Amino acid sequence: MKKYLCYCFEHTEEDIRDDLARHAGRSIILEQIVAAKKKGTCQCADKHPEGR
């Protein structure tokens, strides 16, 4: 089973590291997560195994 840092979009630690490397230290993934939270479309509570 993969260990996700973001269960909404199923991003792993490796995904975040790769994203930072590709974008000169800027995380496009983090920006997408923040935007989803602001829109209220984040599903962490539903998708996270511990409900958070």
OpenMM code with the backbone's topology and positions (N, CA, C; nanometers):
from openmm import Vec3, app, unit

residues = "MET LYS LYS TYR LEU CYS TYR CYS PHE GLU HIS THR GLU GLU ASP ILE ARG ASP ASP LEU ALA ARG HIS ALA GLY ARG SER ILE ILE LEU GLU GLN ILE VAL ALA ALA LYS LYS LYS GLY THR CYS GLN CYS ALA ASP LYS HIS PRO GLU GLY ARG".split()
positions = [
    Vec3(0.0840, -0.1189, 0.0000),
    Vec3(0.0000, 0.0000, 0.0000),
    Vec3(0.0883, 0.1249, 0.0000),
    Vec3(0.0565, 0.2199, -0.0872),
    Vec3(0.1321, 0.3446, -0.0934),
    Vec3(0.0991, 0.4320, 0.0269),
    Vec3(0.1980, 0.5075, 0.0708),
    Vec3(0.1758, 0.6024, 0.1792),
    Vec3(0.1633, 0.7412, 0.1175),
    Vec3(0.0447, 0.7964, 0.1266),
    Vec3(0.0184, 0.9269, 0.0677),
    Vec3(0.0366, 1.0387, 0.1696),
    Vec3(0.0865, 1.1509, 0.1204),
    Vec3(0.0894, 1.2716, 0.2021),
    Vec3(-0.0409, 1.3480, 0.1820),
    Vec3(-0.0987, 1.3325, 0.0644),
    Vec3(-0.2280, 1.3938, 0.0333),
    Vec3(-0.3185, 1.2841, -0.0201),
    Vec3(-0.4209, 1.2495, 0.0545),
    Vec3(-0.5109, 1.1425, 0.0138),
    Vec3(-0.6137, 1.1905, -0.0887),
    Vec3(-0.6422, 1.3196, -0.0904),
    Vec3(-0.7376, 1.3723, -0.1888),
    Vec3(-0.6887, 1.3479, -0.3308),
    Vec3(-0.5629, 1.3784, -0.3534),
    Vec3(-0.5057, 1.3698, -0.4874),
    Vec3(-0.4033, 1.2577, -0.5000),
    Vec3(-0.3879, 1.1810, -0.3945),
    Vec3(-0.2985, 1.0654, -0.3898),
    Vec3(-0.1538, 1.1006, -0.4241),
    Vec3(-0.1032, 1.2058, -0.3607),
    Vec3(0.0358, 1.2463, -0.3790),
    Vec3(0.1219, 1.1825, -0.2713),
    Vec3(0.2344, 1.1262, -0.3141),
    Vec3(0.3300, 1.0659, -0.2223),
    Vec3(0.4418, 1.1651, -0.1933),
    Vec3(0.5277, 1.1307, -0.0986),
    Vec3(0.6432, 1.2138, -0.0679),
    Vec3(0.7315, 1.2274, -0.1926),
    Vec3(0.7455, 1.1194, -0.2655),
    Vec3(0.8261, 1.1222, -0.3887),
    Vec3(0.7671, 1.2197, -0.4909),
    Vec3(0.6343, 1.2228, -0.5024),
    Vec3(0.5692, 1.3168, -0.5937),
    Vec3(0.6033, 1.4613, -0.5579),
    Vec3(0.6001, 1.4922, -0.4294),
    Vec3(0.6280, 1.6281, -0.3828),
    Vec3(0.7738, 1.6635, -0.4108),
    Vec3(0.8632, 1.5724, -0.3814),
    Vec3(1.0058, 1.5968, -0.4077),
    Vec3(1.0316, 1.6203, -0.5567),
    Vec3(0.9720, 1.5370, -0.6407),
    Vec3(0.9882, 1.5526, -0.7855),
    Vec3(0.9309, 1.6858, -0.8338),
    Vec3(0.8164, 1.7224, -0.7801),
    Vec3(0.7522, 1.8485, -0.8165),
    Vec3(0.8414, 1.9672, -0.7803),
    Vec3(0.8989, 1.9639, -0.6615),
    Vec3(0.9892, 2.0711, -0.6192),
    Vec3(1.1125, 2.0792, -0.7094),
    Vec3(1.1658, 1.9661, -0.7461),
    Vec3(1.2839, 1.9624, -0.8329),
    Vec3(1.2512, 2.0155, -0.9730),
    Vec3(1.1355, 1.9793, -1.0247),
    Vec3(1.0954, 2.0225, -1.1595),
    Vec3(1.0662, 2.1712, -1.1674),
    Vec3(1.0243, 2.2299, -1.0569),
    Vec3(0.9804, 2.3692, -1.0581),
    Vec3(1.0701, 2.4594, -0.9735),
    Vec3(1.1978, 2.4274, -0.9685),
    Vec3(1.2984, 2.5113, -0.9014),
    Vec3(1.2590, 2.5484, -0.7582),
    Vec3(1.2113, 2.4486, -0.6833),
    Vec3(1.1787, 2.4709, -0.5430),
    Vec3(1.0362, 2.5167, -0.5187),
    Vec3(0.9583, 2.5340, -0.6236),
    Vec3(0.8178, 2.5748, -0.6109),
    Vec3(0.7313, 2.4503, -0.6292),
    Vec3(0.6315, 2.4331, -0.5446),
    Vec3(0.5465, 2.3150, -0.5528),
    Vec3(0.4116, 2.3479, -0.6174),
    Vec3(0.3945, 2.3032, -0.7388),
    Vec3(0.2670, 2.3177, -0.8075),
    Vec3(0.1615, 2.2312, -0.7382),
    Vec3(0.2031, 2.1151, -0.6907),
    Vec3(0.1125, 2.0253, -0.6191),
    Vec3(0.0561, 2.0947, -0.4956),
    Vec3(0.1414, 2.1580, -0.4178),
    Vec3(0.0947, 2.2285, -0.2979),
    Vec3(-0.0041, 2.3385, -0.3350),
    Vec3(0.0243, 2.4093, -0.4419),
    Vec3(-0.0670, 2.5150, -0.4866),
    Vec3(-0.2037, 2.4573, -0.5239),
    Vec3(-0.2054, 2.3410, -0.5876),
    Vec3(-0.3317, 2.2755, -0.6234),
    Vec3(-0.4083, 2.2325, -0.4986),
    Vec3(-0.3367, 2.1816, -0.4005),
    Vec3(-0.4009, 2.1382, -0.2758),
    Vec3(-0.4615, 2.2582, -0.2032),
    Vec3(-0.3864, 2.3667, -0.1933),
    Vec3(-0.4353, 2.4880, -0.1266),
    Vec3(-0.5586, 2.5421, -0.1987),
    Vec3(-0.5556, 2.5432, -0.3314),
    Vec3(-0.6700, 2.5917, -0.4093),
    Vec3(-0.7933, 2.5051, -0.3851),
    Vec3(-0.7751, 2.3732, -0.3787),
    Vec3(-0.8874, 2.2821, -0.3531),
    Vec3(-0.9459, 2.3060, -0.2143),
    Vec3(-0.8601, 2.3285, -0.1161),
    Vec3(-0.9087, 2.3559, 0.0198),
    Vec3(-0.9895, 2.4855, 0.0228),
    Vec3(-0.9412, 2.5878, -0.0475),
    Vec3(-1.0129, 2.7159, -0.0517),
    Vec3(-1.1486, 2.7019, -0.1199),
    Vec3(-1.1562, 2.6172, -0.2219),
    Vec3(-1.2821, 2.5944, -0.2944),
    Vec3(-1.3771, 2.5037, -0.2166),
    Vec3(-1.3235, 2.4324, -0.1201),
    Vec3(-1.4046, 2.3379, -0.0440),
    Vec3(-1.4189, 2.2040, -0.1149),
    Vec3(-1.3299, 2.1768, -0.2101),
    Vec3(-1.3376, 2.0505, -0.2840),
    Vec3(-1.2402, 1.9457, -0.2312),
    Vec3(-1.1728, 1.9763, -0.1242),
    Vec3(-1.0812, 1.8822, -0.0609),
    Vec3(-1.1639, 1.7696, 0.0029),
    Vec3(-1.1182, 1.6465, -0.0137),
    Vec3(-1.1913, 1.5312, 0.0393),
    Vec3(-1.1090, 1.4528, 0.1411),
    Vec3(-1.0205, 1.5219, 0.2101),
    Vec3(-0.9316, 1.4542, 0.3055),
    Vec3(-1.0082, 1.3719, 0.4086),
    Vec3(-1.1099, 1.4293, 0.4649),
    Vec3(-1.1843, 1.3597, 0.5713),
    Vec3(-1.2469, 1.2308, 0.5199),
    Vec3(-1.2837, 1.2280, 0.3923),
    Vec3(-1.3443, 1.1083, 0.3353),
    Vec3(-1.2413, 1.0054, 0.2906),
    Vec3(-1.1290, 1.0525, 0.2382),
    Vec3(-1.0310, 0.9616, 0.1790),
    Vec3(-0.9198, 0.9191, 0.2736),
    Vec3(-0.8915, 0.9994, 0.3757),
    Vec3(-0.7839, 0.9659, 0.4688),
    Vec3(-0.8288, 0.8507, 0.5578),
    Vec3(-0.7451, 0.7491, 0.5729),
    Vec3(-0.7846, 0.6327, 0.6539),
    Vec3(-0.8159, 0.6670, 0.7999),
    Vec3(-0.7602, 0.7752, 0.8497),
    Vec3(-0.7867, 0.8147, 0.9881),
    Vec3(-0.8925, 0.9265, 0.9953),
    Vec3(-0.9506, 0.9616, 0.8814),
    Vec3(-1.0579, 1.0619, 0.8791),
    Vec3(-1.0134, 1.2027, 0.9094),
    Vec3(-0.8933, 1.2389, 0.8635),
    Vec3(-0.8471, 1.3765, 0.8873),
    Vec3(-0.7975, 1.4402, 0.7625),
] * unit.nanometer
topology = app.Topology()
chain = topology.addChain("A")
for resn in residues:
    res = topology.addResidue(resn, chain)
    for name in ("N", "CA", "C"):
        topology.addAtom(name, app.Element.getBySymbol(name[0]), res)
